[in-house]
């Protein structure tokens, strides 16, 4: 039994699970699945010995992002993460306090956590959203550029952090850009297969066209606001115009 534990579950399940798992900790602080950010604040400040996530929540993008945020924090290496069922039984241990998380164990964790959960939005080819988030752990350092496209149809260039585009009128930071697509960071919700309006411009020109969201993953970066990382596939873009923007702002060599 640990001194303090945090439990996150749907509002209608929270009282029952808390009661049935009272033997796991002397003090259990419960949060609904809509209070994940508040729960993270308590976790990072109080550093509980145990964090318990209800199975269905753990299989969502927010659940996977929360797991990765906890596992990436060096101050929480002693915190164990368990997935629990609605009946209150521990279903899986996700963190071993005796060793640092690895990319392989994190991916396995997200895969296990997603079993038996409600269906998630369609995700990037080759990976689901939870696996995409789970692959970015502290053991790997900063989140790498994610490539879900396989063989690219056009070279992709890393962009300076100052480069932005408007997506349905909302500001998004460009991570990388090609004449046919882009990877962005944006605070607003994006979903796979969503069609959006794009505005890309600088002092030389402003380009406007549409795009389709190919994949999207929710992230909770340490010290930053929650955000979505997404891949866009441009629809009938001004190829010469985009190429000109890349030449003015992008790296001198393609981002492989």
Secondary structure, DSSP 8 states (H G I E B T S, - for coil): -EEEEEEEE-HHHHHHHHHHTGGGEEEEEEEETT-HHHHHHHHHHH--SEEEEEHHHHTSHHHHHHHHHHHT-GGGTT-EEEEE-TT--EEEE---TTS---HHHHHHHHHHHHTT--------TTS-HHHHHHT--GGG-S------SSS-SS--EEB-TT-EEEETTEEEEEEEE-SSEEEEEESS---TT-EEEEEEE-SS-EEEEEEEEEEEEEE--TTS--EEEEEEEEES--HHHHHHHHHHHB-SS---
